[in-house]
Amino acid sequence: MDKLDASVIERDLKRMREGGRALREGAVLVFPSVTSTNDIARDTMLHDHLSWVAILAEEQTAGRGRRGRNWISQPGNGLFFSYAHAIQGVVIPDAWPLLVALCVRDTLAELVHSELTVKWPNDILAEGKKVCGILTEARQLADRAVMITGIGVNVRLDLERTPEDVKNRATSFETLGETVDRNRLASALIHALTLLKRDVAAGLRFGDRVDAYRASCETLGKHVRAVHGNTVLEGVAEAIDEHGTLFMRDRTGNRHALFSGEIVETAPLERMRTSP
């Protein structure tokens, strides 16, 4: 089993375009076990004056996902890391998760043969099952604002230790017959995120990438159930605009705009269960 190694990741980053200069502005830190890589990334940015930091761990004991759920982090089986960077200029909070999703999907697609899609707003799917989850958090620290992006990639899954409900909706690259080196994967994602933060600081907006996102998004055109705040909405996902807003139309004809939330179920129109 490959072990996460900061020196290997840093060496790879130095070989990449602009990697040497970018690496001097940030740091790559690897831990055997942490509560949450997002929390360690926040604390590191609070105490160390870095442009960015990548926190990787073999295991998370209190990792969290969307809507406060636990983020399952089987030791050594995945890539669990957080990338935190100081916010420069204007960053559109609701658009960053979607930009990251497209960035991660494109980076993973260069390393594996499996077809990858995005489930709005920022889950990465392979063969219709989740292979990568992303959680973004904007935090105001003592002297600056930071954006923290937590990423979990299922490189392998120990099915005996995987809850049944997770088995039904998640997969891993190993399950798909893919061999993925976690250090190479880490360096590729860190490099891609460093370039993305640079481009956003220089003026890139989601509207500049919306066509690419729509082309990668498996949610559009499907019947979906979505959790939006305390409300569960059901309808057809019709469109995504240049701000990342998802528009869905319910069966009464009303159109709903989802600025954030989670798609909990999708199906082709003829197969979706009807609500009671």
C-alpha positions in Angstrom: 0.0 0.0 0.0 1.4 3.4 -1.0 2.0 5.8 1.9 1.4 9.5 1.7 4.7 11.2 1.6 5.0 15.0 1.7 8.5 14.9 0.1 7.3 12.9 -2.9 4.3 15.3 -3.4 6.6 18.3 -3.1 9.0 16.8 -5.6 6.2 16.3 -8.1 5.0 19.8 -7.6 8.4 21.3 -8.3 8.4 19.4 -11.6 5.1 20.9 -12.7 4.6 24.1 -14.5 5.1 27.0 -12.1 5.2 24.4 -9.3 8.5 25.5 -7.8 7.4 29.1 -7.4 4.0 28.1 -6.1 5.5 25.7 -3.6 7.5 28.5 -2.0 4.3 30.3 -1.2 2.7 27.3 0.6 3.2 24.0 2.4 2.3 20.3 2.1 1.8 18.6 5.5 1.0 14.9 6.0 -0.4 13.4 9.2 -1.1 9.8 10.2 -4.4 10.8 11.8 -6.3 14.0 12.4 -9.8 14.9 13.5 -10.5 16.9 10.4 -8.1 18.1 7.7 -10.3 21.2 7.3 -9.8 22.1 10.9 -6.0 21.5 10.7 -5.9 23.6 7.5 -7.8 26.5 9.2 -5.5 26.4 12.3 -2.4 26.3 10.1 -3.5 29.3 8.0 -4.3 31.1 11.3 -0.8 30.7 12.8 1.4 30.6 9.7 1.5 33.3 7.1 1.1 31.2 4.0 -0.6 31.8 0.7 -1.9 28.2 0.8 -1.5 25.0 2.6 -2.4 21.4 1.8 -3.2 19.1 4.8 -3.3 15.4 4.1 -4.0 12.5 6.5 -4.1 8.8 6.3 -7.2 8.9 8.6 -9.8 11.4 9.8 -11.5 10.6 13.0 -14.1 13.4 12.8 -14.2 14.3 9.1 -17.4 16.0 8.1 -19.4 16.1 4.9 -22.3 18.2 3.7 -25.1 19.0 6.1 -23.0 18.0 9.1 -22.7 14.3 8.1 -19.7 12.2 9.1 -17.1 11.9 6.3 -16.1 8.2 6.2 -12.3 8.1 6.1 -11.0 4.5 6.1 -7.3 4.5 7.1 -5.0 4.3 4.0 -7.8 3.7 1.6 -8.4 7.1 0.2 -7.0 10.5 -0.4 -8.3 12.8 2.4 -7.0 16.3 2.2 -7.8 20.0 2.6 -6.5 22.8 0.5 -6.8 26.3 2.2 -5.8 29.5 0.6 -5.9 33.2 1.4 -8.7 34.9 -0.5 -7.4 37.7 -2.7 -9.9 40.0 -4.4 -13.5 38.9 -4.8 -14.4 35.3 -4.7 -18.0 34.3 -5.4 -18.7 31.9 -2.5 -21.5 29.9 -4.2 -19.4 29.5 -7.4 -16.1 28.3 -5.9 -17.5 24.8 -5.1 -18.6 24.4 -8.7 -15.3 25.6 -10.1 -13.5 23.2 -7.8 -15.8 20.3 -8.9 -14.9 20.9 -12.5 -11.3 21.3 -11.7 -11.2 18.1 -9.7 -13.2 16.2 -12.3 -10.8 17.3 -15.1 -7.7 16.4 -13.0 -9.0 13.0 -12.1 -10.0 12.4 -15.7 -6.3 12.8 -16.7 -5.3 10.0 -14.4 -8.0 7.3 -14.9 -9.9 5.8 -17.7 -13.4 5.8 -16.0 -15.9 8.3 -17.3 -16.4 10.9 -14.6 -19.4 13.3 -14.2 -20.4 16.0 -11.7 -23.5 15.8 -9.6 -24.6 19.4 -8.8 -23.1 21.1 -6.9 -19.8 19.3 -6.5 -19.9 15.5 -6.1 -17.8 13.5 -8.6 -19.4 10.3 -9.9 -18.1 7.3 -11.7 -20.6 4.9 -13.2 -23.3 6.8 -11.4 -21.8 6.4 -7.9 -19.9 8.8 -5.8 -16.1 8.5 -6.0 -15.1 11.9 -4.7 -16.7 14.4 -2.3 -15.9 18.0 -1.8 -16.7 20.3 1.1 -15.9 24.0 0.9 -15.9 26.5 3.8 -15.1 30.2 3.8 -13.6 31.3 7.1 -12.7 34.7 8.5 -9.5 34.5 10.5 -7.8 37.1 12.6 -6.3 39.1 9.8 -7.7 37.6 6.6 -10.3 35.5 5.0 -9.5 32.0 3.8 -11.2 29.4 1.6 -10.9 25.8 2.8 -11.6 23.0 0.3 -11.9 19.5 1.7 -11.6 16.7 -0.8 -12.1 13.0 -0.2 -11.3 10.5 -3.1 -12.2 6.9 -2.7 -9.1 5.2 -4.0 -10.1 1.9 -2.3 -13.0 0.8 -0.1 -13.0 -1.9 2.5 -16.5 -3.2 1.9 -16.7 -5.0 5.3 -16.2 -1.7 7.0 -18.5 0.3 4.7 -22.1 1.0 5.8 -24.8 -0.5 3.6 -26.2 2.9 2.6 -22.8 4.1 1.6 -22.1 0.9 -0.5 -25.3 1.6 -2.5 -24.2 5.1 -3.5 -20.4 5.1 -3.5 -17.6 3.4 -5.4 -13.8 3.5 -5.5 -11.3 3.6 -8.3 -10.0 0.1 -7.2 -13.5 -1.2 -7.6 -13.6 0.2 -11.1 -10.3 -1.6 -11.9 -8.2 1.6 -11.7 -4.8 1.8 -10.1 -4.2 5.2 -8.6 -1.1 6.4 -6.8 -2.2 8.6 -4.0 0.9 10.7 -3.9 0.7 11.4 -7.6 -3.1 12.1 -7.3 -2.4 14.5 -4.4 0.3 16.5 -6.3 -1.9 16.7 -9.4 -4.9 18.0 -7.4 -2.8 20.5 -5.3 -1.2 21.8 -8.5 -4.6 22.2 -10.2 -6.2 24.0 -7.2 -3.2 26.3 -6.9 -3.7 27.3 -10.5 -7.4 27.7 -10.0 -7.0 30.0 -7.0 -4.6 32.1 -9.1 -7.0 32.3 -12.0 -9.9 33.2 -9.7 -7.8 36.0 -8.1 -7.1 37.2 -11.6 -10.8 37.4 -12.5 -11.9 34.0 -13.5 -15.6 33.5 -12.8 -17.9 30.4 -13.0 -19.6 32.0 -16.0 -16.3 31.5 -17.9 -16.5 27.8 -17.3 -20.3 27.2 -17.2 -20.5 25.5 -20.5 -17.8 23.0 -19.5 -19.6 22.4 -16.2 -22.9 21.8 -17.9 -21.3 19.3 -20.3 -19.9 17.4 -17.3 -23.0 17.6 -15.1 -25.2 14.5 -14.9 -27.9 16.2 -13.0 -29.4 18.3 -15.9 -32.4 16.8 -17.5 -33.1 14.3 -14.7 -35.8 14.1 -12.2 -34.3 14.9 -8.8 -35.0 15.3 -5.1 -33.1 18.1 -3.5 -32.6 19.2 0.0 -32.6 23.0 0.2 -32.5 24.2 3.8 -35.3 22.4 5.7 -37.2 21.8 2.5 -37.2 18.8 0.2 -38.0 19.7 -3.4 -38.8 17.4 -6.3 -38.8 18.1 -10.0 -36.8 18.2 -13.2 -33.4 19.9 -13.2 -33.7 22.2 -16.1 -30.8 24.6 -16.2 -27.6 25.9 -14.5 -26.9 29.6 -14.9 -23.6 31.5 -15.0 -23.6 31.9 -11.2 -24.0 28.1 -10.5 -27.7 28.3 -9.6 -29.7 25.2 -10.4 -33.2 25.7 -11.7 -35.7 22.9 -11.2 -39.4 22.7 -12.1 -41.8 20.8 -9.9 -44.8 18.8 -11.2 -47.1 21.7 -10.6 -45.1 23.8 -13.0 -43.4 26.1 -10.5 -39.7 26.8 -11.0 -37.3 26.8 -8.1 -33.9 28.3 -7.9 -31.3 26.4 -5.8 -28.3 28.5 -4.8 -27.0 25.8 -2.5 -28.2 22.4 -1.2 -27.8 18.8 -2.1 -29.3 16.4 -4.7 -30.2 13.3 -2.7 -31.7 11.3 -5.5 -31.7 11.4 -9.3 -33.3 9.2 -11.9 -34.4 9.3 -15.6 -37.8 10.9 -15.9 -39.7 7.7 -16.5 -38.2 5.9 -13.5 -38.3 8.4 -10.7 -40.7 7.4 -7.9 -43.6 9.8 -7.4 -44.0 11.6 -4.0 -46.9 10.5 -1.9 
